[in-house]
């Protein structure tokens, strides 16, 4: 073989080795990329996404309540809080080190305090939608279900031996294509109804913040005020009365005529309503996330009756809470609060969620700094006499 042929052969082998190396690198990158996609066997069950501002301290109650319902991931988008809501991730990382990323907080509105009142509502809505769709994209292929609710909304099964996760598992035959179910039976989204609770005459908010102990570099909770029993400060005890509901009260129509229709110049249907519900959906099938539901790519949506699942909503909480709302929201909610809170939204006693009380308190007592915990620091207070 001539030297020229020998050189050509070596050059060909050199080029081949380069090509093989490139192929190997591409395969490695492909493998790494596929490994980043979380297999369905290790997906989370339920992720909750929320847009929050100054949620302390009831956001702790909200988190622990939904953990009891099977939620294993919380993504909080902070809308310019001035309390210590942004420290929740640190608190849970210190408290439960095996759940390092269970609670994540993302700053999402750095311009809040620079906005003019006229621009505030529009910016708030646009920013909220942006955050929700980021949450949906981030959750796709990482969690089986995505629930979008506010921190004053509590989703649960009113059946004592059931949870949100139990409900979803019980309806799993409707969420996966199977030979026995036609394509139109594939459900990608469930829609839950809201039950609205009033302030029950409360004037002052509960106090409680997160502090960092510089000596041990850990976060804990403290409170300006003190109570001896933790359950006294939970929403279900502080706000025990709701508005009449057409699916829960036989005398609803009579109450509506007597209370709502007796108020002159009121937009009765809107002001006295329980507001739109919220949906839980499969994020992989969601094209565009909204505040109340998702535009699904594949599958249908189903309404869920109140006896199976419900959302207890505490929109007013206290007079102080309403007064602190941003002007654009306060102009609407404040009017409804002033007109209908006492005579409508704080009318009917409802202890449906009471069976969850002790389990919720037990969870809260394990948080460092909570009332009765080892640190003996209090966090929550019943606000009013």
Rosetta blueprint (number, residue, H / E / L):
1 X L
2 X L
3 X H
4 X H
5 X H
6 X H
7 X H
8 X H
9 X H
10 X H
11 X H
12 X H
13 X H
14 X H
15 X H
16 X H
17 X H
18 X H
19 X H
20 X H
21 X H
22 X H
23 X H
24 X H
25 X H
26 X H
27 X H
28 X H
29 X H
30 X H
31 X H
32 X H
33 X H
34 X H
35 X H
36 X H
37 X L
38 X L
39 X L
40 X H
41 X H
42 X H
43 X L
44 X E
45 X E
46 X E
47 X E
48 X E
49 X E
50 X E
51 X E
52 X E
53 X L
54 X L
55 X L
56 X L
57 X L
58 X H
59 X H
60 X H
61 X H
62 X H
63 X H
64 X H
65 X H
66 X H
67 X H
68 X H
69 X L
70 X L
71 X L
72 X L
73 X E
74 X E
75 X E
76 X E
77 X E
78 X E
79 X L
80 X L
81 X L
82 X L
83 X L
84 X L
85 X H
86 X H
87 X H
88 X H
89 X H
90 X H
91 X H
92 X H
93 X H
94 X H
95 X H
96 X L
97 X H
98 X H
99 X H
100 X L
101 X L
102 X L
103 X E
104 X E
105 X E
106 X E
107 X E
108 X L
109 X L
110 X L
111 X L
112 X H
113 X H
114 X H
115 X L
116 X L
117 X H
118 X H
119 X H
120 X H
121 X H
122 X H
123 X H
124 X H
125 X H
126 X H
127 X H
128 X H
129 X H
130 X H
131 X H
132 X H
133 X H
134 X H
135 X H
136 X H
137 X H
138 X H
139 X H
140 X L
141 X L
142 X L
143 X E
144 X E
145 X E
146 X E
147 X E
148 X E
149 X L
150 X L
151 X L
152 X L
153 X E
154 X E
155 X E
156 X E
157 X L
158 X L
159 X L
160 X L
161 X L
162 X L
163 X L
164 X H
165 X H
166 X H
167 X H
168 X H
169 X H
170 X H
171 X L
172 X H
173 X H
174 X H
175 X L
176 X L
177 X L
178 X L
179 X L
180 X L
181 X L
182 X L
183 X H
184 X H
185 X H
186 X L
187 X E
188 X E
189 X E
190 X E
191 X E
192 X E
193 X L
194 X E
195 X E
196 X E
197 X E
198 X L
199 X L
200 X L
201 X L
202 X L
203 X L
204 X L
205 X L
206 X L
207 X L
208 X L
209 X E
210 X E
211 X E
212 X E
213 X E
214 X L
215 X L
216 X L
217 X L
218 X E
219 X E
220 X E
221 X E
222 X E
223 X L
224 X L
225 X L
226 X L
227 X L
228 X L
229 X L
230 X H
231 X H
232 X H
233 X H
234 X L
235 X H
236 X H
237 X H
238 X H
239 X L
240 X L
241 X E
242 X E
243 X L
244 X L
245 X L
246 X L
247 X L
248 X L
249 X L
250 X L
251 X L
252 X H
253 X H
254 X H
255 X H
256 X H
257 X H
258 X H
259 X H
260 X L
261 X L
262 X L
263 X L
264 X L
265 X L
266 X L
267 X L
268 X H
269 X H
270 X H
271 X H
272 X L
273 X L
274 X L
275 X L
276 X L
277 X L
278 X E
279 X E
280 X E
281 X E
282 X L
283 X H
284 X H
285 X H
286 X E
287 X E
288 X E
289 X E
290 X L
291 X L
292 X L
293 X L
294 X E
295 X E
296 X E
297 X L
298 X L
299 X L
300 X E
301 X E
302 X E
303 X E
304 X E
305 X L
306 X L
307 X L
308 X L
309 X L
310 X E
311 X E
312 X E
313 X E
314 X L
315 X L
316 X L
317 X L
318 X L
319 X H
320 X H
321 X H
322 X H
323 X H
324 X L
325 X L
326 X L
327 X H
328 X H
329 X H
330 X H
331 X H
332 X H
333 X H
334 X H
335 X H
336 X H
337 X H
338 X H
339 X H
340 X H
341 X H
342 X H
343 X H
344 X H
345 X H
346 X L
347 X L
348 X E
349 X E
350 X L
351 X L
352 X H
353 X H
354 X H
355 X H
356 X H
357 X H
358 X H
359 X H
360 X H
361 X H
362 X H
363 X H
364 X H
365 X H
366 X L
367 X L
368 X L
369 X L
370 X L
371 X L
372 X L
373 X L
374 X L
375 X L
376 X L
377 X L
378 X L
379 X L
380 X L
381 X L
382 X L
383 X L
384 X L
385 X L
